Amino acid sequence: MTDPTSSFLPTVAVLGCGWLGLPLARALVAAGYSVHGSTTTPGQLLTLRHAGILPYLLRLSPTLSTIDADTLHALLHEVDILVLNVPPSRGAGSADAYPAVVQMVAKAAARAQVQHVLYVSSTGVYPDRPGSLRESDAVASSEATTPLLRAEALFANSENTIVRLAGLMGPGRAPGRFLAGRQDVAQGDAPVNLIHLDDCVGLLMQIIEQEVWGHTFNACANSHPLRRDFYPLAATHLGLQPPTFQASSAGGKQIDSSQVRHATGYEFRHDDVVAALGHC
């Protein structure tokens, strides 16, 4: 286990310093880690530098330009842990290209002798069927789930850990905006599966600090109100028109995150997603 008081802490690269990656990188810097960070936006380079993060401008694609290939090599130089936080929508021009992008990064990390990869995935790997879903329930069942599972397979070994985040909520991602004003929305009886930004950062930090490698984890708040109850409340919280739902509809998946809680001992700050609306 990494001792935060030790004079030696691993160097961490956060590939993708956006909504989640930048707060994570800042938290790592505050904890004493040396942090490299990438962004696709030139204007963000100074933001990263001011936060104590060594910044890199990097645009990923299945076939990197010479400049981007050199940048990726520099980003990973003498890095011990890579946090790969690039979702399919931003990792490539299409979902089909996403596994190729991730494989390219995995190969670069191997060449740089990165010891561990913390791969940020999504509960989108699960089929949309009613019931409680644990980590072993992921099956390639559609065009949506297959690219993510192919990408995860690149890191499924004892040196890396995969974290499947539920739907994201927090500053800039208030759930009340998701369905506001919509009428006759389907799946009203499906449970909500969300995780707050604070818990995304806190959980990823704990995995790094405790060196919890060799696992695949779900990460989700413990409360799962029905969509027909939660989203009108969330919209009203923002002063927006609440959505309406079809009178009867099928339920949906409910993400079980008990495994990560047991393995890390992490205590979620926002297990009650209704209460968490005040922190968005």
NUMAR-492192 format. One line per field, with one value per residue (C-alpha): residue number from 1; x, y negated, z negated; residue in one letter. Coordinates in steps of 0.001 Angstrom, whole numbers, plus 524288, in hexadecimal, padded with zeros to 5 digits. Example, Ala and Ser with C-alpha at 12.3 -4.5 7.8 and 13.67 -1.06 7.14 Angstrom:
BEGIN
seq <- [1;2]
x <- [8300C;83566]
y <- [81194;80424]
z <- [7E188;7E41C]
type <- [A;S]
This chain:
BEGIN
seq <- [1;2;3;4;5;6;7;8;9;10;11;12;13;14;15;16;17;18;19;20;21;22;23;24;25;26;27;28;29;30;31;32;33;34;35;36;37;38;39;40;41;42;43;44;45;46;47;48;49;50;51;52;53;54;55;56;57;58;59;60;61;62;63;64;65;66;67;68;69;70;71;72;73;74;75;76;77;78;79;80;81;82;83;84;85;86;87;88;89;90;91;92;93;94;95;96;97;98;99;100;101;102;103;104;105;106;107;108;109;110;111;112;113;114;115;116;117;118;119;120;121;122;123;124;125;126;127;128;129;130;131;132;133;134;135;136;137;138;139;140;141;142;143;144;145;146;147;148;149;150;151;152;153;154;155;156;157;158;159;160;161;162;163;164;165;166;167;168;169;170;171;172;173;174;175;176;177;178;179;180;181;182;183;184;185;186;187;188;189;190;191;192;193;194;195;196;197;198;199;200;201;202;203;204;205;206;207;208;209;210;211;212;213;214;215;216;217;218;219;220;221;222;223;224;225;226;227;228;229;230;231;232;233;234;235;236;237;238;239;240;241;242;243;244;245;246;247;248;249;250;251;252;253;254;255;256;257;258;259;260;261;262;263;264;265;266;267;268;269;270;271;272;273;274;275;276;277;278;279;280]
x <- [80000;804E1;80816;803CD;80E0A;8190B;82374;820D0;813B4;81141;81044;8028F;7FE1F;7EFEA;7EC87;7E07A;7E01B;7D205;7C60E;7CB26;7D98B;7DCFA;7D725;7DDCB;7EAD8;7E95C;7E65A;7F265;7FAEF;7F537;7F8AF;806E4;80741;80E87;80427;8049C;7F7E7;7F2B6;7E889;7E37A;7E14D;7ECD3;7E650;7E674;7F532;7F71E;7EC35;7F330;80049;7FAAC;7F509;8029D;8003F;80A60;801D6;80181;7F920;7F500;7EA96;7E872;7E4B3;7E6D7;7F238;7F9D0;800D4;80F6D;80D99;80311;80AF0;81695;80DA8;807FA;815B9;81987;80D1C;81019;81EAF;82281;8142C;81076;801A0;7F92E;7EB25;7E4C1;7D8A5;7D47E;7C65F;7C28C;7BBF0;7C8C2;7D273;7CFEE;7C75C;7BE7B;7BB99;7C1BA;7CEB6;7CEFC;7D54B;7E00B;7E2C4;7E354;7EC0C;7F570;7F62F;7F7F0;80366;80994;80800;80E6B;819EA;81B64;81B35;80FA0;80D2B;7FE83;7F304;7E69D;7DCD5;7D077;7C57A;7B6B3;7AB28;7A6D4;7AD6D;7A157;7956E;7892E;78181;77A77;781B5;78D85;79A26;7A788;7B4C2;7B3B7;7A6FA;7AD29;7AAE0;7AD63;79F4A;79E98;7A658;7A63B;7AC20;7B5C3;7BFE0;7C0CE;7C2A7;7CD08;7D420;7D2E7;7D8B6;7E59A;7E73C;7E125;7ECEF;7F2E4;7FA5B;7EEC0;7E13D;7D4EC;7CA7F;7BD16;7B6DE;7A818;7A173;7A8FA;7A36E;7A981;7AD2B;7AA17;7A277;795F6;78CA4;78101;78534;785C5;77730;7716A;7651F;76443;7572D;7536C;76139;7631F;768BD;762A3;7639B;77226;77B22;7847E;7930E;79B77;7A84D;7AC78;7B931;7BE1C;7BCE7;7C30D;7CF0A;7CF11;7CDD4;7D843;7E153;7DF23;7E222;7EEFC;7F2B2;7EF6A;7F546;7E8FE;7ECF4;7E7DD;7D95E;7CD79;7C418;7B6CE;7B5DA;7A838;7A095;798DE;78BAD;783F1;7772D;76E61;7704A;76218;7647F;7724E;772AE;7669E;76C3A;77982;7738F;76B44;77782;77CFA;77041;76E86;76274;761F5;76104;7556B;75655;74E26;743FD;749D5;75754;76169;76B76;77A0A;78768;78C02;79AB3;7A058;7ACBD;7AE9F;7BB4E;7C2F1;7BDE8;7C2A0;7CFD6;7D37E;7CB83;7C7FC;7BC68;7B449;7B168;7A527;79E6F;7913A;78FC3;78403;78BDC;79716;78ECC;792D3;7A10F;79FAF]
y <- [80000;7F271;7EA3C;7DC2B;7D776;7DE75;7D6A2;7DF24;7DF40;7E4D7;7DB85;7DBA9;7D7F6;7D438;7D5D7;7CD81;7C1C7;7BDF3;7BDFE;7C970;7C9FE;7BC1E;7BD00;7CA36;7C4BD;7B947;7C291;7CA95;7BE6B;7BA4A;7C7C9;7C62A;7CDCB;7C92F;7C875;7C7D8;7C420;7C35E;7BAB0;7B8E8;7AA5A;7A0F1;79751;7A170;7A304;79738;79BF0;7A8D8;7A24C;79918;7A50B;7AB08;7B4C9;7B6D2;7B413;7BA87;7B742;7C451;7C87F;7D716;7DE6D;7EC52;7E729;7DCD3;7D1CC;7D13C;7C5CD;7CCB2;7D94E;7D1C2;7CAD8;7D7AE;7DD08;7D0F2;7D186;7DF87;7DDAC;7E262;7E3E0;7EE8B;7EDFA;7EA20;7E5F6;7E801;7DF93;7DE46;7E22A;7E7B5;7DB2E;7D3D9;7DE9F;7E004;7DC08;7E7B9;7F221;7FC6D;7F528;7F3D5;80111;7FDEB;7F109;7F7A1;80279;7F858;7F1E8;7FF38;80252;7F512;7F749;804A0;7FEE9;7F469;7FF0A;7F90D;801FF;8007B;7FB94;7F6D2;7F78C;7EF79;7F6E0;7F628;7FE10;7FCD3;80A0D;81069;81497;80CAD;81728;816C0;81B7A;81920;819CA;81D00;81C8F;82A57;8272A;81F62;8261E;820D8;81F6C;8138F;809BB;8010E;80AD1;811F8;80707;80451;812A4;81414;80871;80DC8;81ACE;813EB;8111A;81D23;82214;821A3;814E6;80C66;808E5;80590;7FCD5;7FC79;7EF91;7EE15;7E1F6;7D5C0;7CAB5;7BEDB;7B0D0;7AE9C;7BB58;7B905;7C47F;7BB39;7B6DA;7C493;7C684;7B925;7B612;7C323;7CA0B;7D871;7DCE8;7EBA3;7F408;7EC7C;7F863;7FA2C;7F716;7EBAD;7EF0B;7E31F;7DF43;7D1AC;7CB8B;7CAEE;7D9B6;7DC12;7D486;7DA1C;7E825;7E730;7E0A5;7EB84;7F602;7EF37;7ECAC;7FA7D;800C8;808A2;80F00;81AAB;817C0;81385;80B32;804F4;7F74D;7F260;7EBE5;7F542;7EE93;7F1FC;7EA46;7ECB7;7E3D4;7DF46;7DA96;7D561;7CD89;7C50C;7C1E9;7BEF1;7B5EF;7AECF;7ACE6;7A4C0;79D9D;7A50A;7AB85;7B96A;7C4BD;7CDDE;7DC8F;7E6DD;7ECA1;7FA24;7FE21;80897;80780;80752;80AC6;80778;80689;80DA9;80716;80F4F;8153C;80877;80472;81136;81113;802ED;7FF20;7F28B;7EB71;7E451;7D61B;7D5E4;7E313;7DC1F;7D6DC;7CE7A;7C796;7C666;7BD85;7B26A;7B4F6;7B3A9]
z <- [80000;80382;7F795;7FA63;7F091;7F799;7FEC2;80A99;81151;81ED0;82A3C;82FED;83D94;83F6D;84DB8;84F58;84615;8481C;83F53;8374D;83ABC;836B8;828E6;82760;82BC9;8226A;81736;81A73;81A7D;80D5B;807FF;80C1F;818D7;824EC;82F7C;83E46;844E7;852C1;858FB;866CE;86493;865D5;85C9D;851CC;851B1;848E6;83FEA;83E26;83BDA;831A6;82AB8;8299B;8348C;83F3E;84B2F;8588A;8645D;869FF;873A6;8746E;880AD;88599;88DB4;88660;88D0C;88AC3;88174;87983;8791C;873A8;869F8;86525;8635E;85B82;85362;84F4B;84D13;83F69;83BAF;8320D;832FD;83E8C;83C4B;84985;84982;857B2;85AA2;867EB;86C63;86B05;86D62;87BD4;886FF;88524;87AFF;883E2;8839F;874DE;871B4;87B7D;87492;8674F;86C98;871EC;8647C;85DFB;866E2;8642A;85588;856AC;85E47;853D6;84951;84247;836BA;8352E;83D22;8369E;841A8;84007;846A9;845DA;8411D;84F3D;850D4;84AF2;852BA;85036;8492E;83C1F;83039;827B7;82F6D;829FD;830B4;83637;83D35;8484A;8554C;862ED;86734;87000;877E3;86BD0;8624D;86B10;86D45;85EAF;85B5D;865E5;8601B;8524A;8568F;85956;84AC5;844A3;83D17;82F93;831ED;83596;83095;83823;83229;8387B;834D0;83489;839FA;83647;82E20;827C2;82B0B;83957;83A36;832BA;8353A;83596;84322;848D9;84B61;84825;84FF4;856CE;8578C;856E1;853E4;853D3;848E7;83DD3;8351A;83776;82C03;82CB5;82CCC;82A01;823AE;81F68;823ED;815DD;814D4;82223;81DAF;80FEB;81459;81EE8;81519;80B4E;81564;8189D;80A76;8060D;81245;814E9;821AC;8292E;82804;82FAF;827B7;8290B;82335;82035;81544;80CCA;80E91;81AB9;81B4D;826F8;832AB;831F3;82410;8251E;831BC;82F44;821DE;827D6;8322A;8281C;81FDF;82B1A;82DDE;83AAC;84040;83B04;84495;8451C;8468C;84D03;843E2;8447D;8489B;84644;83BB0;83E30;8392F;82B81;8299D;81DE7;818CD;80CA1;811A3;8122D;804D1;7FEF6;805D6;802F0;7F712;7FE24;7F823;80237;7FF25;8078A;80639;80606;813E0;81040;805B7;80F68;81823;80F23;812BE;82185]
type <- [M;T;D;P;T;S;S;F;L;P;T;V;A;V;L;G;C;G;W;L;G;L;P;L;A;R;A;L;V;A;A;G;Y;S;V;H;G;S;T;T;T;P;G;Q;L;L;T;L;R;H;A;G;I;L;P;Y;L;L;R;L;S;P;T;L;S;T;I;D;A;D;T;L;H;A;L;L;H;E;V;D;I;L;V;L;N;V;P;P;S;R;G;A;G;S;A;D;A;Y;P;A;V;V;Q;M;V;A;K;A;A;A;R;A;Q;V;Q;H;V;L;Y;V;S;S;T;G;V;Y;P;D;R;P;G;S;L;R;E;S;D;A;V;A;S;S;E;A;T;T;P;L;L;R;A;E;A;L;F;A;N;S;E;N;T;I;V;R;L;A;G;L;M;G;P;G;R;A;P;G;R;F;L;A;G;R;Q;D;V;A;Q;G;D;A;P;V;N;L;I;H;L;D;D;C;V;G;L;L;M;Q;I;I;E;Q;E;V;W;G;H;T;F;N;A;C;A;N;S;H;P;L;R;R;D;F;Y;P;L;A;A;T;H;L;G;L;Q;P;P;T;F;Q;A;S;S;A;G;G;K;Q;I;D;S;S;Q;V;R;H;A;T;G;Y;E;F;R;H;D;D;V;V;A;A;L;G;H;C]
